[in-house]
Amino acid sequence: MAKTLFGSVGSPIAGRRTGGTLRRRSALIPFLVVGLSIVFASTTLAAKATTVTIVDRFTIVQTFGPWPPCNDYGGSTDTATGIEHFHYTDLGDSIAVSYNETFWVTVVPTRPSEATYQRQGTDAWAFHLAKDGSVVFHESFHDNGVTFDNGATYQMMRFYTTFVYANGTVLVDHNFGANTPPEGC
């Protein structure tokens, strides 16, 4: 289930089954970053360097229903809290964009026989968009304390992707994931 570039891993609740889709927020942020970069680039590439930094604290509560194909997962209410940083710098001939999210998730299972637990993670993205059209993108995601067997074991899910495009050619398209959700979860 760990998707690639602009995929579904980048969210605090990504390790949990959500009825076939993961939080759409994680897929929208990279598109927002690229879109903002293009808008800013069109008006400021000839101007002096411009830097914008946005810091946001968030709390997201989601309830997940039972999902028997995923090790008889019984459902839960997950509360994610964290902080995200968005940093944009227009360098004149290129644009550098970075995004970082650090989060903590408290999972309260629906079944009383399953214990409440906590996990934490990070998600970091870096974009470099040059005036000549070249693009460098990297994402690093970690979710420590994910369980796919109703709390019997916990592990760190991690995912990395790097994408480089220059001179009309994809030079690098590399993805790596470890301890990703089992098929169907």
N, C-alpha and C positions, 0 to 999 in steps of 0.2 A: 504494500500500500504506500510505501515511501515513494512519492513521485519525484520527478526531476525538476529542472529549472522552472521556477514559478509554481511549483507543485504544492502538494498538500502537507508536507512535513512541517512547514514553518508555522506552527501554531502551538500554543501551550497545551491544547487538548488533542493534539494530532494523533497521539497513540490510542485514542479511544474510538470505537465504532460509532458512527453517527447516521446510520441508516443509508449508507452508500456514498455519502459525501463527507468530507471533512470541512472544517470551518472555511468559508469562502474568503474571510478576511485575509488569510495568509496568501491567497492567490491575487488578491486585489492590490496589496501593498506594492509589490514589484511593478505592476502596471502603472500604479499611481506615481511611483518614483520615476519611471521612464517617461511617463507623460509630462510630469512637471519638468523634468530635465529638458525635454524637447521644447516645451513652451518657454522656459527660461533661456535656453540656448538661442532660440530664434531672436530674442530681443537683447541679449547681453553679450554675445560672443565678441563683439567689437569693443565692449566697455571694460572697465577695470574689474578685477576679481571681486566677486560677490559671495558672501557666505551667509547661510541661513541655518540655524539650529533650532529644532523643536524637541522638547522633552515632554512626555505625556505619561501619567500614571493611569493604570486601567484596572478594572475589575470586571470579569465576565463570568456569568453563571450559566451553565448549560446542564440540561437533564437528558440522560441517554436511557432509552428503553432496553429491555432484555434483548440479547442477540445470541440465540443458541449455537449458530455455526462457529462462534468465536469462543470455544472452550466453555460453552454454557454460560457466557457472560450474563449476569443478572441485572444489569443496569446500575446507574449511579447518578448522583448530582455532583458535578465538578465545578469548583469555584477557583478561577485563575485570577491572580493578582500579579501585577508587575509594573515595570517601567520600560518605556521604549524611547529611543533616541533616534532622531532623523537629522542628518547633517548633509548639507548641500553646499558645494563650492564651485563657482564658475571661475575657471582659470583663464578664460579668454579663448584659448584654442581647444579646450576640453572641459568636461564637467565631471566632477567627482561626487558621488552620492554614497552615503553609507547609512545603514539602518541596523540598530541593535535592539534586541528585546530580551530582557531577563524576567523570568516568571516563576511563580510558585503556584502549585495546584493542590488543593485539598479535595480528595475524592471520598465521597460518602456513598458507599454501596447501598442499593435498594434493599438487598437481603440483610436482615438483622444479624445473620450468622457470619457475615463478612465484615472485617474491621475497616475502619476509616484509615486512610493513609495519605501521606503527602509526597509530592515529587517536585522537582525543580529543573529548570533548563534555561538554555539560551538559544537565540537565533540571531545570526549576524549576516548581513548582506553588504556587499561592496560592488558598486558599478563605476566604471570609468568609460565615459562616452567622449570620443575625440571628434573634432570638427570634420575629419576626413571620413567619418562613418564607422570607424573601428569601435568595438565594444569589448570590454572585459567585465565579466560578472563572476562573483564567487559567493557561495552561501555555505555556512557552517551551522549545523543544528544539533543540539544535544538535549535529550529529555531523560533525566536521571530518576529512576524509580518507577518506570513503566512496568505494568504487569499485564500479561496476556492469559493468565490462568487463575483468575479470581483471587489474587493475592498470595498464591503459593510461592511464587518467586518474583523477584524484582530485578530489573536490569537497566542499563543505560542504552537507550536508542540513540543512534547518531547517524548523521547523513551529511555528506559534503558534495558540492557540485561546483565545477568551474567551466566557464564557457568563454571562448575567445573568438572574435570575428574581426577579420581585417582584410582589406583589399578584395572584398566580395567573396571571401572563403572562410568557412568555419575551420579554425586552426586547432582548437581544443574543445571537446565536448565530453567531459569526464564526470562520472557520478560514482559515488561509493556510499553504501549504507551498511550498517551493522545492527543487529538485533531489531530489525524492522518487524512490524506486525505480521502474524501468520496470514496466509492467504485466506481471504474471506472476512478478515477483521477490519 
